Amino acid sequence: MNYPIAWPYIQDVRKQNLQGAAMSLEKRVKATAKNIEGKIQEAVGELTGDPLAKEEGKAKQTEAAVSHTIEDVKDEVRKKLD
């Protein structure tokens, strides 16, 4: 079977995309965990009347949302490259 000269390059790009997708999944899991942590911290702050804990919880949720958005953009770029 004759492969085009660019075949090694194509294989390398596919390998990088798979590694990137795996990294994206790992980052999404971490962002989801941070979001859950933030929701819990916000709820604890609400229950205890601690405004600082409540705000820190909201900040963690925002950080998680930003992380998810970044991963969404990366996924879209990967789709365009495939």
Secondary structure, 3 states (H helix, E strand, C coil): CCCCCCHHHHHHHHHHHHHHHHHHHHHHHHHHHHHHHHHHHHHHHHHHCCHHHHHHHHHHHHHHHHHHHHHHHHHHHHHHHC
